Amino acid sequence: MSHTRVPRTASGTVVSNKMNSTITVLVERRVQHPLYGKIIKRSKKIHAHDPGNECQEGDIVTIEETRPISKTKSWKLRSIDRKATVI
């Protein structure tokens, strides 16, 4: 019986698409402070693989963990949930 792992996913906002085939996604999560109980935001910027260069800044995307693609990239684009509005 083979055990296929379900990849971790994260959702966030594209903050940079200047690199070729790579996007930078800002993932924010809300956690409770361990001592004071206040809800606080924790954020992390993750580099993700975007093979078609289809994402723009401001897009809301879902990314999933994958094998390491480069030194800083071990996530890939799964879907674009909402395109950024063009002004």
C-alpha positions as CSV (number, residue, x, y, z in Angstrom):
1,M,0.0,0.0,0.0
2,S,1.6,3.3,-1.1
3,H,1.3,6.3,1.1
4,T,0.9,9.5,-0.9
5,R,1.2,12.6,1.2
6,V,-1.4,15.3,0.8
7,P,0.7,18.5,0.1
8,R,0.3,21.4,2.4
9,T,-1.5,24.4,0.9
10,A,-1.5,28.1,1.7
11,S,-3.4,31.1,0.5
12,G,-2.0,34.6,0.1
13,T,-1.5,37.7,-1.9
14,V,1.1,38.0,-4.7
15,V,3.4,40.9,-3.8
16,S,6.1,40.4,-6.5
17,N,6.2,38.8,-10.0
18,K,9.4,40.4,-11.2
19,M,11.3,37.1,-11.4
20,N,11.0,34.7,-14.3
21,S,8.7,31.7,-13.3
22,T,8.6,32.8,-9.7
23,I,6.2,34.8,-7.6
24,T,6.5,36.0,-4.0
25,V,3.3,35.3,-2.0
26,L,2.6,37.0,1.3
27,V,0.8,34.5,3.6
28,E,-0.9,36.0,6.6
29,R,-2.3,33.9,9.5
30,R,-4.1,34.9,12.7
31,V,-2.9,33.3,15.9
32,Q,-3.7,33.8,19.5
33,H,-0.9,35.3,21.7
34,P,0.2,32.5,24.1
35,L,0.1,34.7,27.2
36,Y,-2.2,37.6,26.6
37,G,-4.8,35.8,24.3
38,K,-5.0,38.7,21.8
39,I,-5.4,37.7,18.2
40,I,-2.3,38.8,16.2
41,K,-1.3,38.6,12.6
42,R,1.8,36.6,11.6
43,S,3.0,36.8,8.0
44,K,5.6,35.1,5.9
45,K,6.8,35.7,2.3
46,I,7.1,32.5,0.3
47,H,8.6,32.1,-3.2
48,A,6.5,29.9,-5.4
49,H,6.9,28.4,-8.9
50,D,4.7,30.0,-11.5
51,P,5.7,28.3,-14.8
52,G,3.5,30.3,-17.1
53,N,4.2,33.7,-15.5
54,E,0.4,34.2,-15.3
55,C,0.2,35.9,-11.9
56,Q,0.1,39.7,-11.4
57,E,0.7,41.7,-8.2
58,G,-2.4,41.8,-6.0
59,D,-3.8,38.4,-7.1
60,I,-5.1,36.1,-4.4
61,V,-3.6,32.6,-5.0
62,T,-3.4,29.2,-3.5
63,I,0.1,27.5,-3.4
64,E,1.1,24.0,-2.5
65,E,4.3,22.5,-1.1
66,T,6.4,20.5,-3.5
67,R,9.9,19.2,-3.9
68,P,12.7,21.9,-3.8
69,I,12.9,23.6,-7.2
70,S,15.7,26.0,-6.2
71,K,17.5,27.3,-3.1
72,T,14.5,29.3,-2.0
73,K,11.6,27.7,-3.9
74,S,9.8,24.7,-2.6
75,W,6.2,25.8,-3.3
76,K,4.3,25.9,-6.6
77,L,1.2,27.7,-7.8
78,R,-2.0,25.6,-7.5
79,S,-4.7,28.1,-8.5
80,I,-5.4,31.8,-8.9
81,D,-8.4,32.4,-6.7
82,R,-9.0,36.1,-7.5
83,K,-7.4,38.3,-10.1
84,A,-6.3,41.8,-9.1
85,T,-8.5,44.6,-10.3
86,V,-6.8,46.7,-13.0
87,I,-7.2,50.4,-12.4
